[in-house]
Amino acid sequence: MAVTALFGFLGVLAGIAARLLVGRLRRGVKLPPPWCELLTGVLWAASGGWWAAGRLPTSWLPLLLALGWLAVAAGGVDLACRRLPDALTLPAVPAVLMLTIPLGAASVGRAALGAGALFGAHLVVRRAAPAGLGAGDVKLAAALGGVLGAVSWPAIAAGTALAAAITGLAALAGVLTGRLHLADGVPHGPAMLAAAWLVVATAGLGAAASAGWPS
């Protein structure tokens, strides 16, 4: 419990840093408190609690924490103004590759290939239907392709399908509640980030279950 609370506190601090950072970018976005703080705190508390309980391997912890921070920071901006800042999406690619190193050489190799594969797939969709996918989503796909590729090849497909499902459900809910019209779109970045976090968390918990204790 103490470790969970500590990670939650650190997550709150990281959330504050995320909110301040996105507000000071060249095209900064003012995200109202306390959403960044609360969401990052919850994600970090969950990750730290799983790790302390032996349910998440140590090698997976940094990646899951970083992905949770990125999900809140980039997802918050996308929800607020429907764009994903290059200042978040571009540095995320090398950061992901570095954070996969503790998972082993095979994971790093898959991460590099996954980054290229998911970026390429989203770029094709972007060029075929520019209105359906933003340029920021394409750039974000590179980082998330690295994350999902580090997990496994099927994780890339699972994360992509889950993201599409989340976006579709969000659009449907918006139409049914009258908040969206059929011609309106919804930001896809938050769904991509949420799906990636869920896939990585599930994979990490599964790895701990098969190994018995964090490595």
N, C-alpha and C positions, 0 to 999 in steps of 0.2 A: 504493500500500500504506500509506503514511504517513497519507494522508487517511482511508482506511478505518479504520485503527487509531484515529485521533483521534475519528472519529464513533462508533466502538465504545466508546471511553472515555467520551465525553459521554453516550452512551446508558446506560452503566452508572450514571453519576451521575443521569441522569433517572429510571432505574429505582429507585434508592434514594429519590429524592424522591417517586416514585409510591407506593412501599411505606409511607413515613412519612406521606404525606398520607392515604391510605385508612385508616391506623391511627388517625388523629387526628380523623376525621369524627365527627359526633354519634353515629352508629351505626357506629363504626369497626370495621374488620376487620383482624386481625393476619395479614398474609401472610408466610409464612416465607421468609427469604432462602435462596438467592440467585436465586429464579426471576424476580422482577421485573427485577433487574439484568441477568441473562443474556439474557432474552428481548428487553428493550428494547435492550440492547447489540447483539444480533444484527440486529434490525430497522434500527437506526440505522446500523450498519456497512454493511449491504447498501445502504441508501439513499444514504449518503455515498460509498460505493465506486462505485455507478452514476453518481452525479453527477460525481465526479472523473474517471471514464473517458469522460465525454461521452455516457453512455447515458440520463441523466435530465435533462430541462431544469431550469434553476434555478428557474423559476416553479412547478414541481411539488414541489420539495424540501421547503419548509416544511409543506405539506399532508401529505405522506407521513410526515414525522417526527412531526407532531402526531398523526396517525391511529395510528401505531405505538405512541406513548405511551399514547393512550387505550385501544387494544386491550389492552395489558398491564394497565393499571390497572383499567379497568372489567371486562374479561374475568376477571381474577383474582378480583375480588370476587364476580362472578356464579358462578364455579366454586366458590368457598369457601362461599357462603351463599345462593346462588340469588336474588339481588336485585341491582339496578343502582342505585347511589346517585344521587339527584337532584343532589348536589353535583358529579357528573361529567357526567351526561347533559344537564342543562339549560344550563350554560355552554358546552357543546360546540356548541350550535346557532349562537349569534352568532360563536363562534370560527371555525367552519367557513366562515361567510359572509365573514369578514374574510380568511381564508387563501386563498379562491378569487379574491380581487381580482387577484393577479398573473396569473391565467389569462385575464383579460379580462372585459368587461362581459357578454358572452353567457353565459359560465360562471357569473357571479354571479347572473344572472337565472334560469338553469336551476337553480342551487343553491337559490334561494329557493322556486321552484315544486316542485322535487324534495323539499325538506324537508316541505312541506305535503302533497304527494301520498303519500309513503311513511308519514308520520305518520297520515294519514287512513285509508290502507289497513290499517295495523296496528291502528288503533283499531276499525275495523269487525270485524276478526277477533277482537280482544279481547272485544268485546261479544257476538259470536256464540258464542264458545267461550272463556270466561274461564280455563278450566283449561289451555288450550293455549298461551296467550301471556300473559306477565306485563306489569304496568303499566310496569315499567322498560323492557321491550323496546319498548313503544309510544313512550316518550320518546326512547329511543336511536334509533329509526327516523327521527325528525326530523333529527337530526344526520347520520346516515348517508345519508338521502335527499338532504341538501344536498351531501355529498361525492360521491355517485354521480351526482347531477344535474349537478354541475359538469363531470363527465367527458362525459356524453352521456345522452340519454334511454334508449337501449338498455342503458346501464350499470346503470340502476336495476333493470330486469328481470333482468339477468345477476347482479347482486349479490344480489338477493332469492332467485333460484333457487339460486344457489350456497350461500347461507346455509342454505336449507331442506335441500339435499343433505348438507351437512356435519353438521347436526343429526341428520338421519335416519341417516346412517352411524354417528354416535357412539352413537345409541340402539341401533342394530342390533348394534354391537360390544359394547355393554354387556350386552345380552340374551344374546348368544352366549357371552360369557365368564362369565355368571352374576352380573355385578355389578349388573344392573338386572333388574327384573321388567317384564312387559308393561305394567302399570299405571303404572309410574314414568315420569317425564319427565326430560328433560335440559335444562340451561340453554341458551337460544337466543342469548343475548347474545354469547358468545364466537364462535359461528359467524357472526353478523351482522358482527362486527368483523373477523374474519379474512377473510371474503368481500370486505368493502369494501376492506381493505388490498390484497388480491390484485388486485382490479379496478383500483384507482387505480395500483398499481405497474405493472401491465400496460399501462395507458393511457399513463402517463408514459414508459415505455420505448418504446412505439410512437410517441409524439410526437417523441421524440429521434431515432428511426430515420428518420422522415420529414423532420425538419428538418436533421439532420446534426450539430448541436452544441447544447448547452443555450442557451436564450434568456435 
